[in-house]
Amino acid sequence: MNITDYLLNISSKKIKYGLKRTKQLLKACNNPQKKIYSIQIAGTNGKGSISALLANTLIQGGYKVGLFSSPHLVKLNERIRINNKLIHDDIIKSFVEKYETEIKKIEPSFFELLTAIAIWYFYKKKVDYCILETGLGGKFDSVTACENQGIIYSPISMDHHSLLGNTLSLITKDKSQAINKNTEFIFSSNQRLIAKNILIQEAKKYHLTIMFPKKIKDNILLKNLYGIHQIQNAALVKHIIDYLNKKNIIQISQQSTTIGLTNTIWHGRFQILKKNPLIIFDVAHNQSSLDCFIKSFKSYIDKKNIHKKYLLCAFERNKKIKTSLKKYENQFNQIICSETNIRDSMPAKEIANIFKNSNNIFIKKDINKAIEFSYKTLNKHDSLVIIGSHFLGPSINSFFKNCFALDYKRLLT
């Protein structure tokens, strides 16, 4: 049995609402979530980066840390790791074989099954802490079924409108319900006022106060993550580490905290694939993340001798990106519109129609050919930005030869 194919092709691939199936699966494997210390990362943009920064800092402090994240870039195993080492296929296979009867009976979704595997694995390997990134929303996300001790909110913005609601208020309300009777502490990035108030009111139901970061006082240097938003993410994580230290939940020195934050790698976030010519990949895929990326890009190239700027983009269907994407037209000399190689890919022609000046717009539906076409166009002092989706990962990884290979061992020695 090819375990990756099995997981990607389980009969219930569609999103299912409710926590019932996840709880049934966890109960089948003796409720491992009740025996581990877990922190849930919810929100919209920045969940993955915050998860990685927190996990890596705890690891640098000497702890054994499980990290559950989504989606993956190339290999499904990226979603479940301990101290930055990916789960092995054999371990996933052993879970599926051991609980095959229960899996068939419960019929979990893909994400529900992966959540149960992650929690079971983290308990089996006796991690000190596990960081669990929410997949979608909060109220019905399978990570919420773990009733985590800590909850951290990244900035909440408009995304997944068809599932969570078409207003920031509705989206925040759904995400706020990750808070539960087992919650001991809540941190949040700075939020828009409407989102902030909803989170505060939900926390009050459990007699909890949400801790929001104050102005950044620390000069946090990040070697592998670029942009003011990443500095803000790192500052939030530093506040969390300070809090956990103060509560004697952990013991990590300021030096270890600094090293952990500084050396964190999280691929697909303003990832520089090549310097001459400059090639950057970012998984920005909604209005807020696109706005954030273009601001960082303009800042990054401000004092660099960049001649022509090219953009290659491909998105999933139903992403409300038109407002932000229109701003890109004047930032780039040429825009190549492509597709993500998945069933729910936004048609390249639909992306192209967002722009006005058709002379600078090219359509290359095949993402592999689009990357090759874009790369061949570049001169040494040009730049190419590739944005839009995690699903571009396999094609980018193939063309740029294992650009997502983990190298934490080198960084942490």
N, C-alpha and C positions, 0 to 999 in steps of 0.2 A: 504494500500500500504506500503510494506517494502521499505523505501526510499533508504537504502543502496543497496538492490538488484536491485532497479530500476536504480540507477546511474551506477552500475557496469554492467548492462545488456542493456544499451541504444543501439539502433541499430548501431550507428556510433562509435563503440569502437576503431576503428583504428585511428592512427594519421592523422590529416588533415592539409594541409599546408595553410597558409594565415591567415590574421587577420580579414577578412570580417565577419565571423560568430560571433566572439567574439564582434566585434563592433556593430553588429546588435542586439545581446542580451543585451549589455549595453545600447544601445539606447532604447530598449523596456522597460527597467526599469529606464528610464529618466537620463541616463548618470551619474551615481553616481561617476565614476572615475574622473569627472571634478570638484568634490566638496570635494575631500579629498587630503591630502598630502601623497604621496606614494613614497617609495624607492624600486627600483628593484635590486635584487641580481642575477647577471648572472655569468657565468664561468663554470668550470667543477667540481673540487673537493672543498669541504668546503663551498658550498653555504648554506647548512642547518645550519651548525655551526655558520657562520657569521650572518645569519638571526636571529638565536636564541640569540646570544650574543648582537646584536644590539637591538632587541625587549626587551630583559630582562633588559638591561641598561636603556632604555627609560622608562620602567615600574617602575624601581627602582627610577627614577627621578620624578615620580608622574604623568606620562602621561598614557592615555588610548591608548593601542596599539593593532592593528590588525596584525596577522601574518598568511600569506598564504604560506604553504610549501608543498613539495611532495618528494617522495611518503610517505604513512603512513606505520607504522609498524604493527599495529593490527586493529585499527578502523579508517575508512575513515574520521571521524570527526576530527582526529588529524590534518588534513590539514588546517583547518580553526579555529582559536582561537582568543579570545580577552583577554588580560592580563592573558594568559596561561590557560584560561578556554575554553574547546572545544565547538564548535557549537552544539546545540541540534538538534536531528533528526526532531523535530517539525518545527524548523525554516527552515531547508532545504526543508521539505515537503511543507511548506507554499509558498516558492518561486516556486517550481515546479508546484503546483496547480494554483498559480496566473498567471504564464506565460506559462501555458501548451500549449496554441495555438501557441505562438511564438516559443516555443521549437520544436514543431512538424514541424513547417514551416521551421525553420532555420536548423534543424538537426545538432546541434553542436556535437563536440566530447566530450568525458568524461571530459577531462581537460578544454576545453573551457567552458563547463557548470559550472564546479566547480569554475573557475576563476570569472565568472559573479556572482555566488552566494556569493563568498567571498567579492567582491567589494560592492555588494548591501547590504550585512549584515554589513560590516564595516561602510558604510554611515548611514544605518538605526540606528546603535548603537552609532553614532557620535564619532568615534575614533579620537584622535588627530593626529595620524600617523599610517600608515600601511606599513608593510614590506612584499614584494611580491617576493617569490623565483621563478625564471624562471624554467620552467619545462624542456625545451629542446631547445638548441640553443639560438636564440635571435631575428633574423629577423622575423620569423613567429610564435614565441611563443605568446600565448594568453595574457601573462602578459605584453608584449610589447605594446599591444593594449591600455593599460591604460595610455600610454604616461607619464611615471612617472617623478617626479621632480628630483629625485636622482637615480644614477646608481652606483652599486658597483660590481667590478669584482673580483671573487675569482680566484685562479690559473687556467689557461686554459691548458688542456692537451688532449690527444687522447681519445675520447669516442664517441659512437654513430656514428661510421664511415660511416655506410650505409646511414645515413640520412643527416649528416652535411658535409661529405667529408673525404677523406682518408689522408689528410695532416693537420698539425697544422695550416698552413696558411689559408686553406679553412674553417676550424672549427672556427678560430678566426674571420675571415671575417663575418661569419654568426652571431656570438655572438656580434660583434661590432655594428651590426645594431639595437641593442636595443636602442642605442643613437638616440634621436629624437629632434624635434624642441622645445619640452617642457622641455628638460633636463636643469637643472640649475647647477648641479655639478656631477662630476664623480670621484670616488676613485677606485684604483685597488691594489690588492696584487702585489708583485713582479712577473714579468712574464719573460718567455724566450724572448730573444731579438726580434725574428720574430713576436711574439704575441704582444709584447709591442709596436712595431712600427706601426702595423696595427691599434691598439686601438688609438694611438696618432693621426694618420692620419684621422681616422673617426671622432674623437672629433674635430679636426681642421675645419672640414666642418661646424660645428655649432659654431665655434669661442670659443671652450671650451678647457681647459687644464686639463688633467687627473692628479690627485694627487696620487703619489705613496708613500708608507711609507718609512721613513728613517730607519736606523738601530735601533733595539729595545734598548731603553734606560731604559724603565721602567721594574721593576721586577714584572711582573704580575703573581699573584698566582691564579690558577684555581682549585677549589675543585673537580669538576666533569668532567673535560675535560683534557685528558692527551696527551702529545706529543708536540714537538717543533712547529709543524704546527698549533696546537691550540693556542699556545702562540702568534704566528704570526697573527693568525686570530683575537685574542683579541687585539693585538697591533694596527691592522688596524682599528678595531671598535673604539678604544680609540681615534685615530686620527680623525675619522669621528665625534665622539661626541665633540671633541675639536673644530672642524671646525664649527659644527652647533651651538655651544655655541658662538663662535666668531662672527658668522653672526646673532646672536640674534634670531635664528630660535627656539632654545630651551634654557632652563636654567637648567642645571644639575650640581651639585657640584662634585668636584673630589671624595669626599667620596662616593656619590651615584654611580658614575661611577665605582669605584673600587668594591663596593658591588655587583653591577649589573653584572659585568664581572665575578667576583669570584664565584658567586653562580649559574651561568647559567648551566642548565641541558639540554643535547641534547642526547637522547637515541640512542644506536646503534653505538656510536663512542667510541671505546676503552672502552666499558661498562663492568665493572667488575660485573659479575653475582654472583660470589662466590669467597671467598678468600682462603679457605682451603677445597679442592684443589682449585687452582686458575683457574677460568673460565672467559674468556673474549669473548665478542661478538662485532664484527665490521662489518659494511656494506660495507667495501672496496670491489670494484667490477671492477676496471679497473687498468691498469698498474701503474699509478702514486699513486693511493690510496693504492694499495697493497705494493708498495715499501715503502711508508710512514708508513704503519702499521707495517711492519716487523722491520723497524728501531726503532719505538717506543717500540715494544715488546721486542726487544733485550736490549734496554736501561732499560726498566722497571724491567726485571728479572735479570739484571746484578749482583746485590748483594743479590739476594734472593736464598734461598736453594731449587731450583727446581730440582727434580729428572728427571722424564720422561716428555717429551713434546708431546702433541697430537694436531693434526689439523683436524678439520671437515670443509669441504668446499663444497659449492654448488653455481653455477653461472647461470645467464641468458645466453641464446644462443647468439652467435656472439660477445662475449666479447673477446678482444685481450689481453689475460692474460698469455699466455704461457711463455713468457720471464721472467716475474716476478714470476710466480708460480714455475718455475723450481728451483729458488733460495730457495724455502721453503723446498725442499727435505732434505737438510743437516741441517735444523734448527729443525726438528721434528723427534721423534723416530717412530711415526706412523701417517699416513695420511688416513683419512676416506673420501671418495668421495661420495657425495649424490646429490639429486636434489631438486629444489626449490618449487615443487608442483604447478607450473604454466605451461601453454601451451608451452611457449618459454624457458623452462628450458634446460640448457646444459646437455646432457646425462652424467650420472656418469662415464660410461666407457670411454667417451671422455676425461674427466678430468683425470682419472686414467692413461690414455695413455701418458699424459704429462710427467709423472715421469719415471725414469729408473729402480729404485730398486723395483720390484714388491713385494718383501718379506715384505716390510713395508707399502704396499698400500692395503686398503680394500674398497670394493664397497658395499654401503648400500643405495639403491635407495630411499627408504622411509625415508624422513627426520626425522620423529618422531622416527622411530626405530633406525636411525643413532645417534640421540641425546642420546637416552636411552643406546645404545650399548657403546658409547663413555664415558658416565658418569659412567657406571658400571666398566669400565676399570681402572678408576682413583684411585690412592692412595692419601693420605692426602697431600703429598709434590709434587704431579704432577701438570701439567697445561694442560688446554684444550682451544684452540682457535677456535672459530666458526666464519667463515667469508663468504662473498660472495654476500649478497643480502638483501634488505629490506623484501623481500618475505619470509625470514626465520622467521620473527617476530612472526606470530601466533603460530608456533610450539615452539619457544623458550619461548614465554610468557606463554604458557600452561604448559610446563615442569617445568619452574622455577617460576611458580605461580605469575603472575602479575608483572613481573620485569620492566615493562614500566609504572607503575602507576606514575602519576604526584604528586610531593610533594613540589611544589613551596611555598605553604602557610607556611610550616615549615621553609623553607630556608629564606624567606623574612621577618620573624618576629624577 
